[in-house]
């Protein structure tokens, strides 16, 4: 039991009040003011943080970490990494608007165990308010895969551009393993389309069979 007298949570009274206020209008900084809760700057030890959309103040991801972890998400998207497709799509949309994702520290100076517990409580409390977290069941694995495929589809080049920017060594490898590069690329684009349209793997095999047969995938 925590110091607020509630069993099963590590949120203190003001942190719990923050959650209640956030659910009113889904604006993190406004909720903190109304709750009398100071969103801190103690990044020591383990901490719990929010990623928020600067255009509206909405929290779209709750995380825990230490060091520079909280600031790694946007950097990863800029490098083309999409570990969580739904989260990455939100970050990409913010970047395209000319802004940066806002990182807000919720609680710092924590033990790893306390950070896990607070993160879990926050995800459970905010899960129906637009979170993109996969951990805790807020986004299914299938939804994340689909979102990643949609992001990939937006970035796809035409075959000529792809071939022109792919090394001769890579093209030769594709030819050895998959057959003619142009046929492989058509298949690959089709697979991305299937994933982006939400088709399951069994449906993908039927709709978009690889020209050299089952068992082949993108290089």
Secondary structure in CASP SS format (residue, H / E / C, confidence):
PFRMAT SS
TARGET T0000
AUTHOR 0000-0000-0000
METHOD secondary structure of the structure
MODEL  1
X C 1.00
X C 1.00
X C 1.00
X C 1.00
X C 1.00
X C 1.00
X C 1.00
X C 1.00
X C 1.00
X C 1.00
X C 1.00
X C 1.00
X H 1.00
X H 1.00
X H 1.00
X H 1.00
X H 1.00
X H 1.00
X H 1.00
X H 1.00
X H 1.00
X H 1.00
X H 1.00
X H 1.00
X H 1.00
X C 1.00
X C 1.00
X H 1.00
X H 1.00
X H 1.00
X H 1.00
X H 1.00
X H 1.00
X H 1.00
X H 1.00
X C 1.00
X C 1.00
X C 1.00
X C 1.00
X C 1.00
X C 1.00
X C 1.00
X C 1.00
X C 1.00
X E 1.00
X E 1.00
X E 1.00
X E 1.00
X E 1.00
X E 1.00
X E 1.00
X E 1.00
X E 1.00
X C 1.00
X C 1.00
X C 1.00
X C 1.00
X E 1.00
X E 1.00
X E 1.00
X E 1.00
X E 1.00
X E 1.00
X E 1.00
X E 1.00
X C 1.00
X C 1.00
X C 1.00
X H 1.00
X H 1.00
X H 1.00
X H 1.00
X H 1.00
X H 1.00
X H 1.00
X H 1.00
X H 1.00
X H 1.00
X C 1.00
X C 1.00
X C 1.00
X C 1.00
X C 1.00
X C 1.00
X H 1.00
X H 1.00
X H 1.00
X H 1.00
X H 1.00
X H 1.00
X H 1.00
X H 1.00
X H 1.00
X H 1.00
X H 1.00
X H 1.00
X C 1.00
X C 1.00
X C 1.00
X C 1.00
X C 1.00
X E 1.00
X E 1.00
X E 1.00
X E 1.00
X E 1.00
X E 1.00
X E 1.00
X E 1.00
X E 1.00
X C 1.00
X H 1.00
X H 1.00
X H 1.00
X H 1.00
X H 1.00
X H 1.00
X H 1.00
X H 1.00
X H 1.00
X H 1.00
X H 1.00
X H 1.00
X H 1.00
X H 1.00
X H 1.00
X C 1.00
X C 1.00
X C 1.00
X C 1.00
X C 1.00
X C 1.00
X C 1.00
X C 1.00
X C 1.00
X C 1.00
X C 1.00
X C 1.00
X C 1.00
X C 1.00
X H 1.00
X H 1.00
X H 1.00
X H 1.00
X H 1.00
X H 1.00
X H 1.00
X H 1.00
X H 1.00
X H 1.00
X H 1.00
X H 1.00
X H 1.00
X H 1.00
X H 1.00
X C 1.00
X C 1.00
X C 1.00
X H 1.00
X H 1.00
X H 1.00
X H 1.00
X H 1.00
X H 1.00
X C 1.00
X C 1.00
X C 1.00
X H 1.00
X H 1.00
X H 1.00
X H 1.00
X H 1.00
X H 1.00
X H 1.00
X H 1.00
X H 1.00
X H 1.00
X H 1.00
X C 1.00
X C 1.00
X H 1.00
X H 1.00
X H 1.00
X H 1.00
X H 1.00
X H 1.00
X H 1.00
X H 1.00
X H 1.00
X H 1.00
X H 1.00
X H 1.00
X H 1.00
X H 1.00
X H 1.00
X H 1.00
X C 1.00
X C 1.00
X C 1.00
X C 1.00
X H 1.00
X H 1.00
X H 1.00
X H 1.00
X H 1.00
X H 1.00
X H 1.00
X C 1.00
X C 1.00
X C 1.00
X C 1.00
X C 1.00
X C 1.00
X C 1.00
X C 1.00
X C 1.00
X C 1.00
X C 1.00
X C 1.00
END
